[in-house]
Amino acid sequence: MDKKTVIEQTEKYYLPVFGRYDMVLDHGQGCKVYDNEGNEYIDAFAGIAVNSLGYNHPVLVKAIAEQAAKIMHCSNLYYTEIQAKAVRMVAEATGMDRVFFANCGAEGNEGAMKLARKYGVSKSSTKYKIISADESFHGRTFDTLAATGHDYYHVGYGPLSPGHVLVPYADIKALEAVMDEDVCAVLLEPIQGEGGVHVPSDEYLRQARALCDKYDALLIFDEVQTGVARTGKWFAYMHSGVKPDVITFAKGIGGGFPVAGFAVPERLAHVFKPGDHGGTFGGNPLACAAVYATLATIRSENLVDKVAEKGAYFMEELRKLQAKYPAKVKDVRGRGLILGVEVAGEGKPVVESCLANRVVVNCTAGNVIRLVPPLIISKEEIDTVVAALDKALAAL
């Protein structure tokens, strides 16, 4: 189909819940994507930090194809070899002992909060409150929506699920003020992605850990966007040394295939009993093949260290832009390959200008250009992204 037909047919039949750009993507290779008119783009968005190995990575493609030809799905009432391999790989990467697989980040966060509620209520019938942060994003199910600190996502869906408390992000006094014996969990992003790529201090995370220990509440880190080498560590919590009780993951862990979940230490392994939680598709053989291939490739290609190196280079180049356009760039922040450029005014014109110069970026929080490219991006491709941002800023 031509571009016009694709767009018209999609608009006719798909629910109008996305604000789409006027382009039809067709295929990709490495860090580049191509539209159906043959135009080439460098992708610095990676499907919202999902395509960690870029496009058409031979190891990932081979693993998915071979598994699809073998067995694509079976019930979790039975064992599979590929799940055994994948679950061990995730446990080692997260630094945890037990893993549950789901389908998307919201499901992973939902499962983590269910586990926290079960943990808390087993101690006291009133220990069910979950604290999360303003400007956070944890998903679009009813419970993850209540934990999400954006009023925009709440409008029209009240009353929201009870038992959720929101506090300012990275404000330890605000968190301390609402902590009590009825709190079963504190849910935080170690770096806020949708909220504008905000990086809290290590001390804040340490103090949050101490408060959870004091009140016997579980500390949950939502690493849906920050996990899987994205920050230059396997998971972002490893920068601070503050280990949570529960880690949630999704996005990049399947290299583009939909898979998610959460991981816990052995002491929490039996909070759920058989039948307490589950899912038809979570941890299916095809998803596990994608997880195993993705994590094995990140390990064999030493991408964790490479991301730290390339992220430092990217940050340095972005700060040069900040120095060049001090009235237009308010801040540059992030870690590894999750970076944010906060501009003065709306960010949409920057995104559109970059697209016109064949570079895909994203705007979040209204005025923050979010850069979450594939982990395999080269320095030369980073230079191209920076050059496109330079042109966009010059035109503002």
C-alpha positions as CSV (number, residue, x, y, z in Angstrom):
1,M,0.0,0.0,0.0
2,D,1.1,3.6,-0.6
3,K,1.6,6.0,2.3
4,K,-1.8,7.7,1.8
5,T,-3.7,4.4,1.8
6,V,-1.9,3.1,4.9
7,I,-2.7,6.2,6.9
8,E,-6.3,6.4,5.7
9,Q,-7.0,2.8,6.5
10,T,-5.3,3.0,9.9
11,E,-7.2,6.1,10.8
12,K,-10.5,4.5,9.7
13,Y,-10.2,1.3,11.8
14,Y,-7.8,2.0,14.7
15,L,-9.0,3.7,17.8
16,P,-7.8,7.4,17.8
17,V,-5.6,7.1,20.9
18,F,-2.2,8.0,19.3
19,G,-0.9,11.3,18.0
20,R,1.0,9.9,15.0
21,Y,3.5,11.5,12.6
22,D,2.8,11.6,8.9
23,M,5.2,8.7,8.0
24,V,4.9,5.0,7.4
25,L,7.8,2.9,8.7
26,D,8.6,-0.1,6.6
27,H,11.8,-1.8,7.8
28,G,15.0,-1.2,9.7
29,Q,18.7,-2.2,9.8
30,G,21.0,-1.4,12.7
31,C,20.1,2.0,14.1
32,K,18.4,3.1,10.9
33,V,14.8,2.8,9.9
34,Y,13.2,3.3,6.5
35,D,9.8,4.6,5.5
36,N,7.8,3.1,2.7
37,E,8.9,5.9,0.4
38,G,12.6,4.8,0.8
39,N,13.7,7.6,3.2
40,E,16.4,6.6,5.7
41,Y,16.4,7.9,9.3
42,I,18.7,7.4,12.3
43,D,16.5,6.3,15.1
44,A,17.4,7.9,18.5
45,F,14.1,6.8,20.0
46,A,14.2,3.0,19.5
47,G,10.4,2.5,19.8
48,I,10.6,4.1,23.3
49,A,13.8,2.4,24.5
50,V,12.6,-0.9,23.2
51,N,14.8,-1.9,20.2
52,S,17.9,-2.3,22.3
53,L,19.8,-4.2,19.6
54,G,18.5,-2.0,16.9
55,Y,16.8,-3.5,13.9
56,N,17.3,-6.8,12.2
57,H,20.0,-8.0,14.6
58,P,21.0,-11.4,13.2
59,V,21.3,-13.1,16.6
60,L,17.8,-12.0,17.7
61,V,16.2,-12.6,14.3
62,K,17.7,-16.2,14.2
63,A,16.6,-17.0,17.7
64,I,13.0,-15.9,17.2
65,A,12.7,-17.6,13.8
66,E,14.1,-20.9,15.1
67,Q,11.9,-20.8,18.2
68,A,8.8,-20.0,16.1
69,A,9.5,-23.0,14.0
70,K,9.9,-25.2,17.1
71,I,7.1,-24.1,19.5
72,M,5.7,-20.6,19.7
73,H,3.4,-20.9,22.7
74,C,2.5,-23.3,25.5
75,S,0.9,-23.0,28.9
76,N,3.0,-22.2,31.9
77,L,1.6,-25.4,33.3
78,Y,4.5,-27.1,31.5
79,Y,8.2,-26.5,31.5
80,T,10.3,-25.4,28.5
81,E,14.1,-25.3,28.1
82,I,14.1,-21.8,26.7
83,Q,12.2,-20.4,29.7
84,A,14.7,-22.1,32.0
85,K,17.6,-20.5,30.1
86,A,15.9,-17.1,29.9
87,V,14.8,-16.9,33.6
88,R,18.3,-17.7,34.8
89,M,19.7,-15.0,32.5
90,V,17.3,-12.4,33.9
91,A,18.0,-13.4,37.5
92,E,21.7,-12.9,36.9
93,A,21.2,-9.5,35.1
94,T,18.9,-8.1,37.7
95,G,20.9,-9.4,40.7
96,M,17.7,-11.1,42.0
97,D,16.7,-14.7,42.6
98,R,13.2,-15.2,41.3
99,V,11.5,-13.9,38.1
100,F,8.0,-13.6,36.8
101,F,7.4,-13.0,33.1
102,A,4.5,-10.8,31.8
103,N,3.7,-9.0,28.5
104,C,4.2,-5.3,29.1
105,G,5.6,-2.8,31.6
106,A,2.1,-2.1,33.1
107,E,1.7,-5.8,33.8
108,G,5.1,-6.0,35.4
109,N,4.3,-3.1,37.7
110,E,0.8,-4.4,38.4
111,G,2.3,-7.8,39.5
112,A,4.9,-6.1,41.7
113,M,2.2,-4.0,43.4
114,K,0.0,-7.1,43.9
115,L,2.9,-8.9,45.5
116,A,3.5,-5.8,47.8
117,R,-0.1,-5.8,48.8
118,K,-0.1,-9.5,49.6
119,Y,3.1,-9.0,51.6
120,G,1.7,-6.1,53.6
121,V,-1.8,-7.5,54.3
122,S,-0.3,-10.7,55.5
123,K,1.2,-8.6,58.3
124,S,-1.8,-6.3,59.0
125,S,-5.1,-5.7,57.3
126,T,-4.4,-2.0,57.0
127,K,-0.9,-2.3,55.5
128,Y,-1.9,-1.8,51.9
129,K,-0.8,1.8,51.0
130,I,1.5,2.3,48.0
131,I,3.5,5.5,47.7
132,S,4.7,6.7,44.3
133,A,6.0,10.0,42.9
134,D,4.6,13.0,41.1
135,E,5.4,13.0,37.3
136,S,6.0,9.3,37.4
137,F,4.6,6.9,34.8
138,H,3.9,3.2,35.7
139,G,1.3,2.1,33.2
140,R,-2.3,2.4,32.0
141,T,-4.1,-0.3,33.9
142,F,-6.3,1.0,36.7
143,D,-3.9,0.3,39.5
144,T,-0.8,1.5,37.6
145,L,-2.8,4.5,36.5
146,A,-3.5,5.3,40.2
147,A,0.3,5.0,40.9
148,T,1.1,7.3,38.0
149,G,1.8,10.9,39.0
150,H,0.4,12.7,36.0
151,D,-3.1,14.3,36.3
152,Y,-3.4,14.2,32.5
153,Y,-3.7,10.4,32.6
154,H,-6.3,10.5,35.4
155,V,-8.9,12.7,33.8
156,G,-12.1,10.8,33.1
157,Y,-11.1,7.6,34.9
158,G,-12.1,8.4,38.5
159,P,-12.5,7.1,41.0
160,L,-9.0,5.7,40.8
161,S,-7.9,2.6,42.7
162,P,-7.7,3.4,46.4
163,G,-4.6,3.0,48.6
164,H,-2.2,5.1,46.4
165,V,-0.4,8.2,47.7
166,L,1.6,10.5,45.5
167,V,4.6,12.7,46.7
168,P,7.1,15.0,45.0
169,Y,9.9,13.1,43.3
170,A,13.4,13.1,44.9
171,D,12.0,14.9,48.0
172,I,12.9,12.7,50.9
173,K,11.1,14.9,53.5
174,A,7.9,14.6,51.5
175,L,8.3,10.8,51.4
176,E,9.1,10.6,55.1
177,A,6.0,12.7,55.9
178,V,3.6,10.0,54.5
179,M,5.5,6.9,55.6
180,D,3.8,4.9,58.4
181,E,3.1,1.3,59.3
182,D,0.2,1.1,56.8
183,V,2.6,1.5,53.8
184,C,3.3,-1.8,52.0
185,A,5.5,-0.4,49.2
186,V,7.3,2.6,47.8
187,L,7.3,2.5,44.0
188,L,10.0,4.7,42.3
189,E,11.7,5.1,38.9
190,P,15.4,5.3,39.5
191,I,15.3,7.8,36.6
192,Q,12.0,9.3,35.6
193,G,11.6,8.8,31.8
194,E,8.2,10.0,30.8
195,G,8.4,12.7,33.5
196,G,11.4,14.4,31.7
197,V,14.5,12.3,32.3
198,H,15.0,13.3,35.9
199,V,17.9,11.7,37.8
200,P,17.6,11.7,41.6
201,S,20.6,11.8,43.9
202,D,22.0,8.5,45.2
203,E,21.4,9.8,48.7
204,Y,17.7,10.1,48.0
205,L,17.5,6.5,47.0
206,R,19.5,5.5,50.0
207,Q,17.2,7.3,52.3
208,A,14.1,5.8,50.6
209,R,15.7,2.4,51.2
210,A,16.1,3.2,54.9
211,L,12.5,4.4,55.2
212,C,11.2,1.2,53.7
213,D,13.4,-0.8,56.0
214,K,12.1,1.1,59.0
215,Y,8.5,0.5,58.2
216,D,8.8,-3.0,56.7
217,A,7.7,-1.7,53.3
218,L,8.9,-3.1,50.0
219,L,11.0,-0.8,47.8
220,I,10.0,-1.3,44.2
221,F,12.1,0.1,41.4
222,D,10.3,0.5,38.0
223,E,13.1,-0.2,35.6
224,V,10.9,-0.6,32.6
225,Q,12.7,2.2,30.8
226,T,16.1,2.3,32.6
227,G,16.9,-1.4,32.7
228,V,18.8,-3.7,30.4
229,A,22.1,-1.8,30.0
230,R,20.2,1.5,29.1
231,T,22.1,3.6,31.7
232,G,25.6,1.9,31.4
233,K,24.8,-0.6,34.1
234,W,22.7,-3.8,33.8
235,F,20.0,-1.9,35.8
236,A,20.0,1.7,37.0
237,Y,19.9,0.8,40.7
238,M,23.4,-0.5,40.3
239,H,24.8,3.1,40.0
240,S,23.6,4.0,43.5
241,G,24.2,0.6,45.1
242,V,20.7,0.8,46.6
243,K,19.1,-2.6,45.9
244,P,15.3,-2.7,45.8
245,D,13.1,-5.5,47.0
246,V,11.4,-5.7,43.6
247,I,12.6,-4.7,40.1
248,T,10.2,-4.4,37.2
249,F,11.4,-4.7,33.6
250,A,10.1,-4.6,30.1
251,K,10.9,-2.6,26.9
252,G,14.5,-3.4,25.9
253,I,14.7,-6.9,27.5
254,G,13.1,-8.5,24.4
255,G,15.0,-6.5,21.9
256,G,11.7,-5.5,20.3
257,F,9.6,-8.5,21.2
258,P,6.8,-7.8,23.8
259,V,7.9,-9.2,27.1
260,A,8.1,-7.8,30.7
261,G,8.0,-8.9,34.3
262,F,9.4,-8.4,37.8
263,A,12.1,-10.0,39.9
264,V,12.5,-10.5,43.6
265,P,15.0,-11.9,46.1
266,E,14.5,-15.4,47.6
267,R,12.9,-14.0,50.8
268,L,9.9,-12.8,48.7
269,A,9.6,-15.9,46.5
270,H,6.7,-17.4,48.4
271,V,4.5,-14.4,49.0
272,F,2.5,-15.6,46.0
273,K,1.2,-19.1,46.2
274,P,0.2,-21.2,43.1
275,G,-2.9,-19.5,41.6
276,D,-2.3,-16.1,43.2
277,H,-0.8,-14.6,40.0
278,G,-0.3,-15.7,36.4
279,G,-0.9,-15.0,32.8
280,T,-1.6,-16.9,29.6
281,F,1.2,-15.4,27.4
282,G,3.8,-14.3,29.9
283,G,7.0,-16.2,29.5
284,N,5.9,-18.0,26.4
285,P,8.7,-19.7,24.4
286,L,8.9,-17.1,21.7
287,A,9.3,-14.3,24.3
288,C,11.9,-16.2,26.2
289,A,13.9,-16.8,23.1
290,A,13.9,-13.1,22.5
291,V,15.0,-12.4,26.1
292,Y,17.8,-15.0,26.1
293,A,19.1,-13.8,22.7
294,T,19.0,-10.1,23.7
295,L,20.7,-10.5,27.1
296,A,23.3,-13.0,25.7
297,T,24.1,-10.5,22.9
298,I,24.4,-7.5,25.3
299,R,26.8,-9.7,27.4
300,S,28.9,-11.1,24.5
301,E,29.2,-7.6,22.8
302,N,30.1,-5.9,26.1
303,L,27.3,-3.4,25.5
304,V,27.0,-2.4,29.1
305,D,30.5,-0.8,29.1
306,K,30.0,0.5,25.6
307,V,26.8,2.2,26.6
308,A,28.5,4.0,29.5
309,E,31.3,5.2,27.1
310,K,28.9,6.3,24.3
311,G,26.5,7.9,26.8
312,A,29.3,10.0,28.2
313,Y,30.3,11.1,24.7
314,F,26.6,11.9,23.8
315,M,26.2,13.9,27.0
316,E,29.4,15.9,26.3
317,E,28.2,16.7,22.8
318,L,24.7,17.8,24.0
319,R,26.3,20.0,26.6
320,K,28.2,21.7,23.8
321,L,24.8,22.5,22.3
322,Q,23.6,23.9,25.6
323,A,26.7,26.2,25.7
324,K,26.0,27.2,22.1
325,Y,22.3,27.9,22.8
326,P,22.1,29.0,26.5
327,A,18.8,30.8,26.0
328,K,17.2,27.8,24.2
329,V,18.6,24.8,26.2
330,K,17.7,24.9,29.8
331,D,19.2,21.6,30.9
332,V,20.9,18.4,29.7
333,R,20.5,15.4,31.9
334,G,20.4,11.6,32.1
335,R,22.7,8.6,32.3
336,G,24.1,6.3,29.6
337,L,21.7,6.3,26.7
338,I,18.7,7.7,28.4
339,L,19.2,11.5,27.9
340,G,17.0,14.5,28.1
341,V,17.5,18.0,26.5
342,E,15.1,20.4,28.2
343,V,14.3,23.3,25.8
344,A,12.8,26.7,26.5
345,G,9.3,26.5,25.0
346,E,7.6,23.6,23.2
347,G,9.7,20.6,22.1
348,K,7.4,19.5,19.2
349,P,9.1,21.9,16.7
350,V,12.5,20.3,17.6
351,V,11.1,16.8,16.9
352,E,9.6,17.9,13.6
353,S,12.8,19.6,12.5
354,C,14.8,16.5,13.3
355,L,12.4,14.3,11.3
356,A,12.8,16.7,8.4
357,N,16.6,16.0,8.7
358,R,16.0,12.3,8.9
359,V,16.6,11.8,12.6
360,V,13.9,10.3,14.9
361,V,13.7,11.8,18.4
362,N,10.9,12.2,20.9
363,C,9.5,14.9,23.2
364,T,8.2,14.1,26.6
365,A,6.9,16.3,29.4
366,G,6.1,19.0,26.8
367,N,9.6,20.4,26.4
368,V,12.2,17.6,27.0
369,I,13.8,16.0,23.9
370,R,14.2,12.4,25.0
371,L,17.0,10.4,23.5
372,V,16.9,6.6,24.0
373,P,18.6,5.1,20.9
374,P,19.5,1.5,20.3
375,L,22.4,0.4,22.6
376,I,24.5,-0.3,19.4
377,I,24.5,3.3,18.2
378,S,27.8,4.4,16.9
379,K,29.6,7.7,17.7
380,E,29.2,8.7,14.1
381,E,25.4,8.2,14.4
382,I,25.5,10.2,17.6
383,D,27.2,13.0,15.7
384,T,24.4,12.9,13.1
385,V,21.7,13.1,15.8
386,V,23.5,16.1,17.5
387,A,23.9,17.8,14.1
388,A,20.1,17.5,13.5
389,L,19.4,18.9,17.0
390,D,21.8,21.7,16.3
391,K,19.8,22.7,13.2
392,A,16.6,22.4,15.1
393,L,17.8,24.6,17.9
394,A,19.2,27.2,15.5
395,A,15.7,27.5,13.9
396,L,13.9,28.1,17.1
